[in-house]
Structures are given as structure tokens and as C-alpha cells.
Amino acid sequence: MPMDIQQRLYDEITASTPDSSDISYEALTQMPYLDAVVSESLRLYPPAVRLVRQATSAYSLGETGISIEPGQHVEIPIYNVQHSGEYYDNPEKFDPDRFMPENKHKLVPYTFMPFGLGPRTCIGMRFGLLVMKCALAHFIMRYRVYCIPDTDIPLQYKRLMTIRMPKRCMVGIERRIFLYKNYHKWTKLGIKGPKPIPYWRGKSVRV
């Protein structure tokens, strides 16, 4: 994730959560950029590369001359659709702004489906999104990620039929150290003061 995007996300999270140890459900729902970052991540790196559905009745695809018979399996290439230049400008670029509220009307229906769509969509979608947002918010408040010489750009993936899994993920991680101690303790007591200023200390960590 580029540094400018990390900083913008950090600013939104800290503005919405006065106490870094506790992020409420209401706070998560009021972070549009966090939602956009998660959505763009799922667009570029969908956990499933394709969906398979079985037709229950005959169906003709418009004027294409293609007919689907009952019992026939239909494969939907999620990865290809979400990386198509026909639907996304500069599709290989990580650009969360395309999922911001003011730009969502530009999205073409049925071209973003990391959890599937329709009545058979993933039953755990809402819970999964909530966990991802909560984990990312806590992480960004405490750490910064950056590329190191061993970072694979682009990521190299294992050859699996349905799920995308990187061969490895090598990055540097720096912890945010704050200049003002016990800031959140005094905030809870209603005592206002300058917000803590993060700086970077320590060696990077590879994961």
C-alpha cells in the first residue's frame, strides 16, 4: 500500500477513534476511505478467482445464440472481470478512490463480486468485511508497511484452482511510536491536549 494512501487512511482512523484501544462498530461505519481501501484490495486480490453455478432452468443469452441448459455448470471469472480495462480505468493500479461514495456511481453493475452476487452470495460477507476493517484499522494505527528489496512486485501466486494465495509476502514493518504518553488516558477524563505525533523507531520486520 503506497505511503500516501496509508497516511490518508491513518488520518481518517485517528479522527474517528479518539481512543486507539477501542474502535466501535459505529466508528467503522463512518470511515468511507477504510471501506474504499478494503474494497479496492478485494478487487485487485479477490480470494476466489472464479465462481461456479449450476443452471436450474434453460436460459438464452440475448442475441448471442448461446443457450444454457438445466444442470449445466457456468463459470464466472471473478479475477478477469475485476481486472478488465473495459470496466476499470488503469485496472492494475491500487486506487481506493474508485470506491469512494462520490465515485461509486461510475462502477459497472456485476463487475465487483469478491463475495459473489445474488441470492447465493457469501453468507459471511458482512462479518468478513467487519473483521477486515477492524483488523486493518488497528494495524494502521500502530504500524506502517513499506517495500524492501525482497518484496515481490507484483506478487507471485501459487497455482490453485479457486483460491489465490501468494507464494510469499515480504515487507518491512515499522511501529508508530508516539511522542506524548498517556494521551488517550487523559482524553477519557475529558482533558484535551495536543494529539500524539507518530515517529518511526526500530528495525523493519519481514513477514
C-alpha positions in Angstrom: 0.0 0.0 0.0 1.6 3.3 -1.0 2.7 5.7 1.8 0.3 8.4 0.8 -2.7 6.0 1.0 -1.5 4.7 4.4 -1.2 8.2 5.7 -4.7 9.2 4.4 -6.2 6.1 6.0 -4.3 6.7 9.3 -5.7 10.3 9.4 -9.3 9.1 8.9 -9.0 6.3 11.5 -7.4 8.6 14.2 -10.0 11.3 13.5 -12.8 8.8 14.0 -11.4 7.0 17.1 -10.2 9.2 20.0 -9.2 6.0 21.8 -6.9 3.8 19.8 -7.6 0.8 22.0 -11.3 0.7 21.2 -12.9 1.0 17.8 -16.7 0.9 17.8 -18.9 -0.6 15.1 -20.4 2.9 14.6 -16.9 4.3 14.0 -16.1 1.7 11.4 -19.3 2.5 9.5 -18.2 6.2 9.4 -14.9 5.6 7.6 -15.5 5.8 3.9 -11.8 5.6 3.0 -11.3 2.5 5.1 -14.2 0.9 3.2 -12.7 2.0 -0.1 -9.3 0.6 0.7 -10.8 -2.8 1.7 -13.0 -2.8 -1.5 -10.0 -2.0 -3.8 -7.9 -4.7 -2.1 -10.7 -7.2 -2.8 -10.9 -6.0 -6.4 -7.2 -6.4 -7.1 -6.8 -9.6 -4.9 -10.1 -11.4 -4.8 -9.8 -14.5 -2.5 -11.7 -16.6 -5.1 -10.7 -16.3 -8.8 -13.9 -17.8 -10.2 -17.5 -18.7 -9.2 -19.3 -21.9 -10.4 -23.1 -22.0 -10.6 -25.4 -24.7 -11.9 -28.4 -23.7 -14.0 -31.8 -24.9 -12.8 -33.6 -23.9 -15.9 -32.9 -23.2 -19.6 -31.8 -19.7 -20.4 -30.8 -17.9 -23.6 -28.1 -15.1 -23.5 -29.8 -12.4 -25.5 -28.9 -12.4 -29.2 -25.6 -14.2 -28.7 -27.0 -17.5 -29.8 -25.7 -19.1 -26.6 -28.2 -21.2 -24.6 -27.7 -22.6 -21.1 -29.4 -25.9 -20.4 -30.7 -27.2 -17.0 -27.9 -28.8 -15.0 -25.1 -27.1 -17.0 -22.3 -25.5 -15.0 -21.4 -21.9 -15.6 -18.1 -20.4 -14.5 -17.8 -16.7 -13.7 -14.2 -15.4 -13.9 -14.1 -13.0 -11.0 -10.4 -12.1 -11.3 -10.6 -11.4 -15.1 -13.7 -9.3 -14.7 -12.3 -7.2 -11.8 -9.0 -6.7 -13.7 -10.7 -5.8 -17.0 -9.8 -2.5 -18.6 -13.3 -2.4 -20.1 -14.8 -1.8 -16.6 -11.9 -0.1 -14.7 -9.5 2.6 -15.7 -5.9 1.5 -15.2 -7.1 -1.7 -13.6 -3.7 -2.8 -12.2 -3.3 0.3 -10.2 -4.3 0.3 -6.5 -6.8 3.2 -6.4 -9.2 3.2 -3.5 -10.8 6.5 -4.7 -12.8 4.5 -7.3 -14.9 3.1 -4.4 -15.4 6.4 -2.6 -19.1 7.5 -2.3 -18.7 10.2 -4.9 -17.4 7.8 -7.5 -19.4 4.6 -6.8 -21.9 5.6 -9.5 -19.2 5.0 -12.1 -18.9 1.3 -11.2 -20.5 -1.0 -13.7 -23.0 -3.4 -12.0 -21.8 -7.0 -11.6 -18.2 -6.2 -12.2 -17.2 -6.3 -8.5 -18.1 -9.6 -6.8 -15.4 -10.8 -4.4 -18.2 -12.5 -2.3 -20.4 -13.4 -5.2 -23.7 -11.8 -6.0 -27.4 -12.5 -5.9 -29.2 -15.0 -3.6 -26.2 -17.2 -3.4 -23.8 -14.5 -2.3 -21.4 -15.5 0.6 -23.4 -15.8 3.8 -20.4 -14.4 5.8 -19.8 -11.3 3.7 -20.9 -8.7 6.3 -19.0 -10.4 9.1 -15.9 -10.9 6.9 -15.9 -7.2 5.9 -16.3 -6.1 9.5 -13.3 -8.3 10.6 -11.1 -7.0 7.8 -11.9 -3.3 8.5 -11.4 -3.7 12.3 -8.1 -5.6 11.8 -6.8 -3.1 9.2 -7.8 -0.1 11.4 -6.0 -1.4 14.4 -2.9 -2.3 12.3 -2.6 1.0 10.5 -3.0 2.9 13.8 0.1 1.1 15.1 2.3 0.2 12.1 3.5 1.4 8.7 4.3 -1.0 5.9 6.9 -0.4 3.2 8.7 -2.3 0.4 12.0 -3.9 1.0 14.5 -5.4 -1.6 12.8 -8.8 -1.2 9.3 -7.6 -1.8 7.8 -9.2 -4.9 6.2 -6.6 -7.2 3.9 -7.9 -8.5 3.0 -10.6 -6.0 3.7 -14.2 -7.2 0.8 -16.6 -6.7 0.6 -20.3 -6.2 -1.3 -22.2 -9.0 -4.6 -23.1 -7.3 -8.0 -23.8 -8.9 -10.2 -21.5 -6.9 -8.3 -19.5 -4.2 -5.5 -17.0 -4.8 -2.6 -17.5 -2.3 0.7 -15.7 -2.6 3.9 -17.7 -2.6 5.3 -15.3 -0.1 4.8 -11.8 1.2 8.0 -9.9 2.2 7.5 -6.4 3.5 9.0 -4.1 6.1 7.0 -3.0 9.1 7.7 -0.1 11.4 5.9 0.6 14.6 4.4 4.0 15.3 5.9 5.5 18.5 4.0 8.5 19.9 5.8 11.5 21.4 3.0 12.1 24.0 2.5 9.4 26.6 -0.9 8.6 28.2 -2.7 10.8 25.7 -5.8 8.6 25.5 -5.9 8.2 29.3 -6.4 12.0 29.7 -8.8 12.1 26.8 -11.1 9.7 28.6 -11.1 12.0 31.5 -12.2 14.9 29.3 -8.8 16.7 29.4 -8.0 18.0 26.0 -4.5 18.4 24.7 -2.3 18.1 21.6 -2.8 14.9 19.6 0.2 12.5 19.7 2.7 12.8 16.9 3.9 9.5 15.5 7.5 8.9 14.6 9.3 5.8 13.4 11.8 3.8 15.5 13.3 0.3 15.4 14.3 -2.2 12.7 11.9 -3.3 10.0 10.3 -6.7 10.3 9.8 -9.1 7.5 6.6 -11.2 7.3 
